[in-house]
Amino acid sequence: METGLSLAQAGDLTVQATVNGEQRQLGRTSDMIRSIEDLVVHITEAMTLLPATSSSPAPRPGSALNVGDEVAVTIEGIGTLTNKVIKRG
């Protein structure tokens, strides 16, 4: 996964999640329980990382998602990943 950022830079970025344009989460990578480096090491021991793999703060109450919702996660200096919630099956 290439971001153009050093581990030091990635260690303190703003991470925001919105649902249908409404902010649901806001935090910093420096507040995460594990560092970016630790997450990459831990995850790659079990699986291959593909684009769009992420980690986020705990959900807040009332944050359930519904079919049709649009979820966007923005990481400072990297960009925004947006997905629609769909029904499986």
C-alpha positions in Angstrom: 0.0 0.0 0.0 1.6 3.2 -1.2 0.5 6.6 0.2 3.5 8.8 -0.4 3.6 9.4 3.4 6.3 8.3 5.8 5.4 6.3 8.9 6.1 9.4 11.0 3.6 11.4 8.9 1.0 8.6 8.9 1.3 8.5 12.7 -0.8 11.6 13.2 -3.4 12.1 10.5 -7.1 13.1 10.8 -9.5 10.3 9.9 -13.2 11.1 9.4 -16.1 8.8 8.5 -19.4 10.1 7.2 -22.7 8.4 6.4 -24.8 10.2 3.8 -22.7 13.3 4.4 -23.2 13.3 8.2 -20.1 13.0 10.3 -20.1 9.8 12.3 -16.5 9.5 13.4 -13.6 11.8 13.8 -10.2 11.0 15.2 -6.5 10.9 14.6 -4.2 8.0 13.7 -2.2 9.0 16.8 -5.2 8.1 19.0 -5.5 4.5 17.6 -4.7 1.6 20.0 -2.1 0.2 17.6 0.3 2.2 15.4 0.1 2.1 11.6 3.3 0.0 11.5 1.9 -2.5 14.1 -1.4 -2.8 12.2 0.4 -3.6 8.9 2.6 -6.2 10.5 -0.2 -7.8 12.5 -2.7 -7.9 9.5 -0.1 -9.2 7.0 0.7 -12.1 9.2 -2.8 -13.4 8.6 -3.7 -12.1 5.1 -2.7 -10.1 2.1 -3.7 -6.5 2.3 -5.7 -5.2 -0.6 -6.7 -1.6 -1.4 -9.3 -0.2 0.9 -8.3 -2.1 4.0 -8.8 0.2 7.0 -9.0 0.5 10.8 -11.3 2.9 12.6 -12.3 4.1 16.0 -15.2 2.3 17.8 -18.6 3.1 16.4 -20.8 5.5 18.3 -24.3 4.6 19.5 -26.9 4.9 16.8 -24.4 4.3 14.0 -26.0 1.3 12.4 -25.9 1.3 8.6 -28.8 0.7 6.2 -29.0 -0.5 2.7 -28.4 2.5 0.4 -26.4 4.5 2.8 -23.2 6.0 1.4 -20.2 5.7 3.7 -17.1 7.8 3.1 -13.8 7.6 5.0 -11.3 10.4 4.5 -7.7 10.3 5.7 -5.8 13.5 5.7 -3.2 13.7 2.9 -4.4 10.4 1.3 -8.0 10.9 0.1 -11.5 9.6 0.5 -12.9 6.1 -0.1 -16.7 6.1 -0.6 -18.9 3.0 -0.8 -22.7 2.3 -0.8 -24.2 -0.2 1.6 -25.8 -3.0 -0.4 -27.9 -6.1 0.5 -26.0 -9.4 0.0 -27.7 -12.3 -1.6 
